[in-house]
Amino acid sequence: MRIEELDTPALLIDREILESNLQWMQDYANRNHVALRPHTKTHKMPAIARRQMDLGACGIAVAKVGEAEVMAEQGLRDILIANEIVGQRKLQRIAALRRAGCTVSFGVDAPCQVEEAEAVFAAANVQIPVLIEIEVGENRSGIIEECDFLALLDAIRACPHVLFGGIFSHDGNSYSAPDLDACREIARTAQRRTLAFADLAAAHGMPCGTVSYGATPTLMNGVEILDGITELRPGTYALMDASQGHAIGTLDRCAATVLATVISKPTSRRTILDVGAKGLTMQERTEGICATPGKGTILEYPDTHIDEMYDEHAILYHQAFHDSVRIGDKVRVIPVHICPVCNLYDTAYLVSGGEVVEEIPVLARGRQQ
């Protein structure tokens, strides 16, 4: 069918832009002689993850055990859960993935996490590697002090069912870098700090098999990858969004949009679309290279942005847009942040040249546990 025949709201993915984005990042990893492990929490679609693997990815990353289970059920068998895992039930599910033949690993940043995992994995008679997360400036989770890193290495060494797989980091602070020079410096600083911990592990007799690094704003801007990094782990690059488009200076790489219908024009300026927070989220980005006007950008009118959002309504106050559209017209919205948007839809529509060419189930949506 034609795109305009779809009911709205609907999540669309441009096939040619998606393919270009996937190939670009794989080529970038290849040029830098590192593995690519895409973070699939962005799209939550095994079909896209399989395409990433077909192009050369070494495996995938996920954020949740539930996402890992969905991906494994769909034949994706090399999975890093790039998050700290706490709780016996989640660890038992990871052990079940391993017993089912899945190569699975996950993040830790405290000895108690390792000790809990050891008890569960010993009972299940499995050995599973962990990667230590290194905090590199995002001010989120991860090891900060060297003494804590060494203590964690010792805890892993003392646990025969918990193996040391390496380290990983995420320079999410790059999203608010004031300019590209600052973005590149954030990338250099994050990699140097990550590599310093890799050196510390080697000196402690526990060399890193994997040194995983990355975030979309740095990698899409082609930052230098330092020797010693073994793996890149971007996620948003596959679909991009308005904020990532601003980070690279163009919206042309935005593969994902939300199709919406003009349902009301109650005043001489106000236009209402039939999608709101339940289809686009309320998220904004207001700082740095990812700063984006409004709560969504109209693809066909790139200087037009959503001004206000309710659960089921997007409101625009833009005279030219108001005067150009009629009630019943359909437009495509580039989300500010695509990751939570994908989690709101059961199905994405792959489109090409105005036609819907495939329906892609978003099988990992809602898998929060």
N, C-alpha and C positions, 0 to 999 in steps of 0.2 A: 504494500500500500504506500501511498504518498505520506510524507510526514504530516501534512495538514489533516489527514484523515484520522490520526491518533486522537484518542480522548486525552484530556489534560487534567492535572499536571502529568507529565511523562519525562522520564530521564532518557536523554539521547546521547549517543556517543558517535562521533564522526569517525568512520572506519579509516579513512586515509590519514587523518591527523593522529589518531591513536597509533597506527602502524609506524608513522614517521617518528613519533615520540619514543616508542619502544626500540626501534632500530637505532635512533640517535644515542640513547643511553647505553645500549649494548656495545655500539661502536666506540663510545667514549671509554668504557671499561676495558675493551680490548686494546685500545691504543695505549692505555696506561698499565697494561699487563696485570690487571687485577680481576678477580671474580665479581660478578654482579648478582646480588641477592635482593630482588625487588621486595619492597614491603607492601604486601597485598591488603593491608588494612584500608588503603585508599579505595580500591574498587570492590573488594570482597567477592570477586567473581572468579571461580576456578577456570572459566574459559579464557579469561585474559591472562591469568597466571600460567596456564599451559602455553599460551602464545609466547610469553616471556621466556619460558623454559625452552621452547622450540628455537628461539633466537639465540640461545646460548647461556642463559642464566644458570648458575650453579645450584640454585635452590630458591626458596622463598622465605620471607620473614612474615610473621603475623604478630598481633598484639595480644591475643587471647587464646586460651586452650580451645575454646569452642571453635574459633576460626581454624586452628590447626586440625581439629577433627573433621571439619567440613572439607578442607583442602585434601587431607589424607584420603577421605572417602572417594574423592574425585581423582585419585591417582597421583597426587603431588606428594612425594614421599621424603623430601629433604627439607625440613622445616626448622627454622629458628623462631622461637617465641621470644621476641625482643622486649621482654618485660620481666620484672621480678615476679616469681610465682610463690605464693604463700597459701598454705592450707592443704591438708591431707587429701581431700577429695580431688582437687586439681592435680596434685602430684600422682595420685592413683590413675587418673585419666591419661597423664603423660606416660606412665608406665605401660598402660594398655596400648598406647600408640606404638611404643617401642616393641612390645611383644608381637604386635601385628606387622612388624617389619619396617616401620617408619624410622628414618633417621631423624631424630628430634633432639633439640637442645633448647635451653632457656636461660634467662638472665638471673643473676644474683648480685647482691651488693652487701650482704651481711652473713656472718657465720651461722646464725640461727636458721637461715633459709637452707643452708647446706646440710645442717644437722637434721632438719625435718625431712629433707629429701632423702638423705641416707637411710633413715628408718623406713620410709615407704619403699624405696627401691630395693633395699635388702630383703624386705618381706616379699616383694614381687620377683626377686632374683633377676634384676636387670641392672645394667650399667648405663648411665646416661650422662653426657657431657653438659657442663654449664659454661656460660661465658660471663665474665665479670663486667658489669657496666661501669664505665668511667665517666664521671661528670666533667664536662669540658666547657661549661659556661652557660648552659641553659637554665641552671638553678632548678633542676628537677631531681630525679633519682640518680644514683651512681656514686661510686667511690670518689672521695675528695682527698683524703690524707693517705700518704704512703704507708704509714703504720697500719692503717685499717686494711689496706690492700694486702700487705704481707700477712696479717692475721687471717684474712680470708683465704689466701693461698694455703696457709697451714691447715685451715679447717678442711679445705678440699682434699689436701694430701692425706688427711687422717680418715677420709671416708672412701672406702674401696668401691662403693657403688656410684659415687659421684665423680666423674672424670673432669679434668680441666681442659676445656676446649679452646680458651683464649679470652679475648676482651672485645668489647664493642662500645661505640660512643655515638652521640647524636648532637650535632651543633645546631640545635633548634633556635638558638639565639641569633642565627643568621637571618631569620625572618624579619627582625627589627633592625638589621644593619642600616645605618643612615645612607650608605651609598655602596657602589660596587667595590671600591677600594677597601672599605671596612669589611664587606662581605668576604673578600679574599683573605684579609688578615684574620678574620674569625676562623676561616678554614685552615690556614696555616697553624694558628695557635692550637686549634682543636686537634689537628693531626699530630703536632709535636707533643702535646700532652699525652695523647693516646699512645704514641710510640715510646714515650718515656716510661710509661707503665709496662709496655711490652718488654723493654730492656730490663726493668726491675724484676719482672717475672723470670726472665731468662737467667739473670744473676742469682735468683733464688732457686735455681734448679728446676724451673717449671716453664719452659719455653711455650710461647703461644702458637698453637696451630692456626688460629684465625685472629686477625686484627681487622675488625669490621668497623667501618666509618661511613657517615654520610647523612646529608639532608638535601632535599631538592633545590633550594635556592642556591646553594654553593655549587652543586654538581651541574645544574643546568646552565650555570654561568661559566662552566669549563675551568674550574679552579685546578691548580696544580695538585697532583696526587703524589705525596712524598713516598720515597722508598721505605718499605716495611709495612705499609698498608696492604692487606691482602684481599680486601673485599669492600665493595660499595653497597650501601643499603638504602637507596632512595625509594620513595613511594609515590608521591603526588605527580611525579614526572609523567606517568602513564596517561593521565587524563588532564592534568593541569587545571587551573582555575584562574579567576581574575587576579587574585593576589600574586600567584606565581607568574602570571603573565606580566604584571607590572614589574616583578623582580627581574625579568629578562628583557623588558622593554617592548613586548608585543603581546597581543591577545590571540595572535594567529595560531599559537600552539595549544589553545584550549579545545580539547576534544569533547568535553562534556558540557551539555547545556540542559536546562529544564524547559520543556515546551509548556507554555501557559496561554490561557485565553483571556482576552480583554472582556470583562463581564460587566463593567459599569464605567460611566463617565458622568458622575453626578454634578460636577461643576465645570466651569469653563477651562480649568487647568488640571483637575484631578482625574487620574486614570487608575482603575482597579483591575488587577489580575487575579486569577483563581488559584494562585499558589501563595502560601505564606510560610510561617515558621515550620509547619509540619512537612513542607516539601523543599525548603531552601535553608532552614535554620535561621537564627537571628544573628549569626556571627558577623563581626566586622573586623577589619584590620586597619588600624589608624596610624601605625608608626613604621618608619623605615622603608626599605625597598619594596616590601609587600603591601604597603598602604594602598587601599582601594576605596574609591568613593562609594558611599551607599552600602546597601545590603544585597547587591546583585546588579549586573550590567546587562543591558539589552543588546544582544548580539547584532541585531539589524540596525540599532541606533546606539553605537558605542559611546556616545557622550551622554547617554540617558541611563540613570541609575535609580534603583528602588530607594525611596526615601523613608518609608515606614513599613513595618511588617506586623501583622497580626497572625493568629494561628492559621487562618485560611485565606488571608488577603495580603497582597502586596500593593502598596500605594505609591504612585509616582506623581510628582508635581513638576511637569515639564511641558511647557506650552506646545513646542513643536511636535513632540511625541503625541500629545493629546489630540492635536489637530490632524495628525497623519494616520491615526488608527480609528477603526470603527469597532463598536461592540460586536463580538464574534470573531474578530481577527485573532490570529495566533502569533506569538512571538517567542523567541528563545532567550532564556536568561542564563548568563554565565555566572555560576555561583561564586561567592567570595572564597569559600573553602569547600572543596569537593568531597573531602573524606567523610564528614558527617552526612552530607547530602546522599551519597550512595547508600548509606545505612538506612535511609528512609524509604527506599523503593524495593519492591519485590522483583521488578524486571527492568532491565535497561534495553533500549532499542538501538541496535547498531544501524547507522544510516549512511547512505552514500548518494551524492547527487540528487538529493531530495526524496530518495526512496528508502523505505525501511527494508533492510536486507537480512536482518536476523534479530530474534529476541534472545537476550542473554539473562538467565536467572541470576539474581544477586543472592547466591545460596548462603553466604556467610553473614548476611545482614542480621542484626539483632543478637548475634552470638557474643554477648558481653561477659560471659563467665568463663 
